[in-house]
Amino acid sequence: MAELRFEGRVAVVTGAGRGIGRAHARLLAERGAKVVVNDLGGSMEGDGVDVGPAQQAVDSIVAAGGEAVADHNDVSTEAGGKAIVDTALNAFGRIDIVVNNAGIIRYAGLPEVDLDNLERHLAVHLLGSFNTTRAAWPHFVEQGYGRVVLTTSAGLFGLDNNLSYAAAKGGVIGLARSAKLSGEPHGIKVNVIAPAALTRMAGIEDEAAAEEAARQAGMQSEAVSPIVAYLAHEDCPVSGEIYAAGAGAFARFFIGSTPGYVQQGAPATVEDVVRNWDAINDEKGYYVPSDLMAWTGEFLGHQFKEKPGSAAS
């Protein structure tokens, strides 16, 4: 198999000054991409600004023979998203890839979690992904090509103290699923990853300590990046999909639906639901809808079948 390369491609990686984002940026640069390393440089809670991490990541890429520039704009604002894309255009003349990795986490659950906590997570994870993707989109459409990789988390499965984080990461999946359909006519593919790595986001604020813990656990950031590079490559065969990656393991997440139960004749009552609860929940024969219309056709298909005793038209 030939090595996958990125010569002639320009990538933006957000939150790339440290951890997982830095690993993505380094791998793309090693494979020939020109990279914009975006990072506001704040704490894992989203506080503060530090231009150092992004520049240090760029310096390491350049020292290894790659091409990269630093960017310190805020993904959570519309102006920031546009400015990040403009950095790519001004430095390298085009944009082909957006890897949305920037994120924060402020642990809290019900009832103590407040609106500010939720809004801050939505601003960085969901709006940040939207802002950069939307800013790059017209350029992708014009050139008939683009790749977007968004970042969700297994955290969306739920922890008692990560309500805002999980809500924002769930929103990223909805964003990707709809963007996939918009991108299909234009050669644009949008996919999602759920990383499994030990970083500051796991609660180890000191970067050196986080890296050592990751090494000892075999959960380094670099183990996530190979699938990100594939999803960002022109050979990527899928769009709208979700993949978990980390510690040498790779898997697909998907949204499925059970065949369920269909009430025949009289309208369903609460008791009908209760009597058929096992059938509603039975996972045998589940299917994975490609989009909303595919699910609707399957779920409501019985409505369009010829009714007993009706005349064929």
C-alpha positions as CSV (number, residue, x, y, z in Angstrom):
1,M,0.0,0.0,0.0
2,A,1.3,3.4,-0.9
3,E,1.9,5.9,1.9
4,L,-0.9,8.4,2.2
5,R,0.5,11.9,1.6
6,F,-0.8,15.5,1.8
7,E,1.4,17.4,-0.5
8,G,-0.4,20.4,-1.9
9,R,-3.0,20.3,0.9
10,V,-3.5,23.0,3.6
11,A,-4.9,22.0,6.9
12,V,-6.2,24.0,9.9
13,V,-6.1,22.2,13.2
14,T,-7.8,24.0,16.1
15,G,-6.6,23.5,19.7
16,A,-3.4,22.3,18.3
17,G,-0.9,23.8,20.7
18,R,-1.0,20.8,23.0
19,G,-2.1,17.2,23.4
20,I,-4.3,15.6,20.8
21,G,-4.5,18.6,18.4
22,R,-0.7,19.0,18.4
23,A,-0.4,15.3,17.5
24,H,-2.8,15.8,14.6
25,A,-0.9,18.8,13.3
26,R,2.4,17.1,13.5
27,L,1.3,14.0,11.6
28,L,-0.4,16.0,8.9
29,A,2.8,18.1,8.5
30,E,5.0,15.0,8.5
31,R,2.9,13.6,5.6
32,G,3.3,16.8,3.6
33,A,0.5,19.1,4.5
34,K,1.0,22.8,5.3
35,V,-0.6,23.4,8.7
36,V,-2.2,26.2,10.6
37,V,-1.8,25.5,14.3
38,N,-4.6,27.3,16.0
39,D,-4.7,27.6,19.8
40,L,-5.9,30.3,22.1
41,G,-3.6,28.9,24.8
42,G,-6.0,29.0,27.7
43,S,-6.5,26.6,30.6
44,M,-8.6,23.4,30.2
45,E,-11.5,25.4,31.7
46,G,-11.2,28.0,28.9
47,D,-9.6,30.7,30.9
48,G,-6.7,32.9,29.8
49,V,-4.7,33.4,26.7
50,D,-1.1,32.2,25.9
51,V,0.5,32.5,22.5
52,G,3.2,30.1,23.5
53,P,1.7,26.7,22.9
54,A,0.7,27.3,19.3
55,Q,4.1,28.8,18.5
56,Q,6.0,26.0,20.2
57,A,4.0,23.4,18.2
58,V,4.9,25.3,15.0
59,D,8.5,25.4,15.9
60,S,8.6,21.7,16.4
61,I,6.9,21.1,13.0
62,V,9.4,23.4,11.3
63,A,12.3,21.9,13.0
64,A,11.2,18.5,11.7
65,G,11.1,19.9,8.1
66,G,7.4,20.7,7.9
67,E,5.6,23.9,7.1
68,A,3.3,25.5,9.7
69,V,2.1,28.9,11.0
70,A,0.6,29.8,14.3
71,D,-2.8,31.3,14.9
72,H,-4.3,32.5,18.2
73,N,-7.9,33.4,17.2
74,D,-10.8,32.3,19.3
75,V,-12.9,29.6,17.6
76,S,-16.0,30.4,19.8
77,T,-16.7,33.6,17.8
78,E,-17.8,34.1,14.2
79,A,-15.0,36.5,13.6
80,G,-12.5,34.1,15.1
81,G,-13.5,31.3,12.9
82,K,-13.2,33.5,9.8
83,A,-9.8,34.8,11.0
84,I,-8.5,31.2,11.4
85,V,-9.4,30.3,7.8
86,D,-8.0,33.6,6.6
87,T,-4.7,32.7,8.3
88,A,-4.5,29.6,6.0
89,L,-5.4,31.6,2.9
90,N,-3.0,34.4,3.6
91,A,-0.1,32.0,4.5
92,F,-0.6,29.2,2.0
93,G,-3.2,30.4,-0.6
94,R,-5.9,27.8,0.0
95,I,-7.6,25.6,2.6
96,D,-8.4,21.9,2.1
97,I,-8.8,20.4,5.6
98,V,-10.4,21.6,8.9
99,V,-9.8,19.5,12.0
100,N,-11.9,20.9,14.8
101,N,-10.2,19.8,18.0
102,A,-10.4,22.8,20.3
103,G,-12.3,22.2,23.5
104,I,-12.7,22.9,27.2
105,I,-14.1,21.1,30.2
106,R,-15.6,22.3,33.4
107,Y,-16.9,19.3,35.4
108,A,-20.4,19.8,36.8
109,G,-23.7,17.9,36.9
110,L,-27.2,18.4,38.0
111,P,-28.3,20.3,40.1
112,E,-25.2,22.4,40.6
113,V,-24.4,23.0,36.9
114,D,-25.4,26.4,35.8
115,L,-26.3,28.1,32.4
116,D,-22.8,29.7,32.1
117,N,-21.2,26.3,32.3
118,L,-23.4,25.0,29.5
119,E,-23.0,28.1,27.3
120,R,-19.2,28.0,27.6
121,H,-19.1,24.4,26.5
122,L,-21.4,25.0,23.6
123,A,-19.4,28.1,22.5
124,V,-16.2,26.2,22.2
125,H,-17.1,22.7,21.1
126,L,-20.2,23.3,19.1
127,L,-20.1,26.9,17.9
128,G,-16.3,26.6,17.5
129,S,-16.8,23.7,15.1
130,F,-19.6,25.6,13.3
131,N,-17.6,28.8,13.0
132,T,-14.5,27.3,11.4
133,T,-16.4,24.9,9.2
134,R,-18.7,27.6,7.9
135,A,-15.8,29.9,7.2
136,A,-14.0,27.3,5.2
137,W,-17.1,26.0,3.4
138,P,-17.3,28.5,0.5
139,H,-13.7,27.8,-0.3
140,F,-14.4,24.1,-0.3
141,V,-17.4,24.5,-2.6
142,E,-15.4,26.7,-5.0
143,Q,-12.6,24.2,-5.4
144,G,-15.0,21.2,-5.3
145,Y,-13.1,19.6,-2.4
146,G,-12.8,19.7,1.3
147,R,-12.4,17.6,4.4
148,V,-13.8,18.3,7.9
149,V,-13.0,16.3,11.0
150,L,-15.0,17.2,14.1
151,T,-14.3,16.0,17.6
152,T,-16.9,14.4,19.8
153,S,-16.3,12.2,22.9
154,A,-17.3,9.0,24.5
155,G,-18.3,11.4,27.3
156,L,-21.6,11.8,25.4
157,F,-22.6,8.4,26.8
158,G,-22.8,10.2,30.1
159,L,-21.1,10.8,33.4
160,D,-22.8,12.3,36.4
161,N,-20.5,15.4,36.3
162,N,-20.1,16.2,32.6
163,L,-23.5,17.3,31.6
164,S,-22.4,20.4,29.6
165,Y,-19.5,18.7,27.9
166,A,-21.7,15.7,26.9
167,A,-24.4,18.0,25.6
168,A,-21.9,20.0,23.4
169,K,-20.3,16.8,22.1
170,G,-23.7,15.4,21.2
171,G,-24.4,18.6,19.2
172,V,-21.2,18.1,17.2
173,I,-22.6,14.8,15.9
174,G,-25.8,16.5,14.7
175,L,-23.8,19.2,13.0
176,A,-21.7,16.6,11.2
177,R,-24.7,14.5,10.0
178,S,-26.4,17.5,8.4
179,A,-23.1,19.0,7.0
180,K,-22.4,15.6,5.3
181,L,-25.6,16.1,3.2
182,S,-24.7,19.7,2.3
183,G,-21.2,18.6,1.3
184,E,-22.0,15.6,-0.9
185,P,-22.6,17.6,-4.2
186,H,-19.3,19.5,-3.7
187,G,-16.7,16.8,-2.9
188,I,-16.8,17.7,0.8
189,K,-16.7,15.0,3.5
190,V,-17.4,15.5,7.1
191,N,-16.6,13.0,9.8
192,V,-16.3,12.8,13.6
193,I,-13.8,11.2,16.0
194,A,-14.0,10.4,19.7
195,P,-10.5,10.3,21.1
196,A,-9.4,8.1,23.9
197,A,-6.2,9.6,25.3
198,L,-4.9,11.0,28.6
199,T,-4.5,14.8,28.3
200,R,-5.2,17.9,30.4
201,M,-8.8,17.3,29.6
202,A,-8.7,14.2,31.8
203,G,-8.0,16.5,34.8
204,I,-4.1,16.6,34.7
205,E,-3.5,20.3,34.2
206,D,0.3,20.0,34.1
207,E,1.2,19.1,30.6
208,A,4.4,17.2,31.4
209,A,2.5,15.2,34.1
210,A,-0.3,14.5,31.6
211,E,2.2,13.2,29.0
212,E,3.9,11.0,31.4
213,A,0.6,9.5,32.6
214,A,-0.4,8.9,29.0
215,R,2.9,7.2,28.3
216,Q,2.5,4.9,31.3
217,A,-1.1,4.0,30.4
218,G,-0.3,3.6,26.7
219,M,-2.8,6.3,25.9
220,Q,-0.7,8.9,24.1
221,S,-2.3,11.5,21.9
222,E,-0.4,10.3,18.9
223,A,-2.4,7.1,18.9
224,V,-5.5,9.0,17.9
225,S,-4.1,10.8,14.9
226,P,-3.8,8.1,12.2
227,I,-7.5,7.8,11.8
228,V,-7.8,11.6,11.7
229,A,-5.3,11.7,8.9
230,Y,-7.2,9.1,7.0
231,L,-10.5,11.0,7.4
232,A,-8.7,14.2,6.3
233,H,-7.2,12.5,3.2
234,E,-8.6,12.6,-0.4
235,D,-8.9,8.8,-0.2
236,C,-11.4,8.9,2.7
237,P,-14.3,6.7,1.6
238,V,-17.0,7.9,4.1
239,S,-18.9,10.9,5.3
240,G,-21.1,11.6,8.3
241,E,-19.5,8.7,10.3
242,I,-18.2,8.6,13.9
243,Y,-15.0,6.8,15.0
244,A,-13.4,6.1,18.3
245,A,-9.6,5.9,18.5
246,G,-7.0,5.5,21.1
247,A,-4.4,3.2,22.6
248,G,-4.1,1.2,19.4
249,A,-7.9,0.6,19.1
250,F,-10.2,1.9,16.5
251,A,-14.0,1.5,16.3
252,R,-17.1,2.9,14.7
253,F,-19.9,4.6,16.7
254,F,-23.3,4.7,15.1
255,I,-26.9,5.8,15.7
256,G,-29.2,2.8,15.2
257,S,-32.9,2.2,15.5
258,T,-34.8,-1.0,16.5
259,P,-37.5,-2.4,14.2
260,G,-39.9,-1.7,17.1
261,Y,-43.6,-2.3,17.2
262,V,-46.3,-1.1,15.0
263,Q,-49.9,-0.8,16.3
264,Q,-52.5,-2.2,13.9
265,G,-56.1,-1.1,13.8
266,A,-57.2,1.1,16.6
267,P,-55.0,3.9,17.9
268,A,-52.4,2.8,20.4
269,T,-53.1,3.2,24.1
270,V,-50.6,3.5,27.0
271,E,-51.4,-0.1,27.7
272,D,-50.4,-1.1,24.2
273,V,-47.1,0.5,24.7
274,V,-46.6,-1.4,28.0
275,R,-47.6,-4.7,26.5
276,N,-45.2,-4.3,23.6
277,W,-42.3,-2.8,25.6
278,D,-40.0,-5.7,24.9
279,A,-40.6,-5.5,21.2
280,I,-40.0,-1.8,21.2
281,N,-36.6,-2.3,22.9
282,D,-35.5,-5.5,21.2
283,E,-32.2,-4.7,19.4
284,K,-32.4,-7.7,17.0
285,G,-32.6,-6.5,13.5
286,Y,-31.7,-2.9,14.3
287,Y,-30.7,-0.7,11.3
288,V,-28.4,2.3,10.9
289,P,-30.2,5.2,9.1
290,S,-28.0,7.1,6.6
291,D,-30.0,10.3,7.3
292,L,-33.3,11.6,8.6
293,M,-35.2,10.7,5.4
294,A,-33.9,7.2,5.4
295,W,-35.1,6.8,9.1
296,T,-38.4,8.3,8.3
297,G,-39.0,6.0,5.4
298,E,-38.2,3.0,7.6
299,F,-40.1,4.1,10.7
300,L,-43.2,5.3,8.9
301,G,-43.1,2.8,6.0
302,H,-46.2,1.1,7.3
303,Q,-48.2,4.3,6.7
304,F,-47.5,4.1,3.0
305,K,-48.1,0.4,2.4
306,E,-51.4,-0.6,0.8
307,K,-54.0,-1.0,3.4
308,P,-56.1,-4.3,3.5
309,G,-59.1,-4.0,1.3
310,S,-57.9,-0.9,-0.5
311,A,-57.9,-0.7,-4.3
312,A,-54.6,-0.4,-6.1
313,S,-54.3,2.8,-8.0
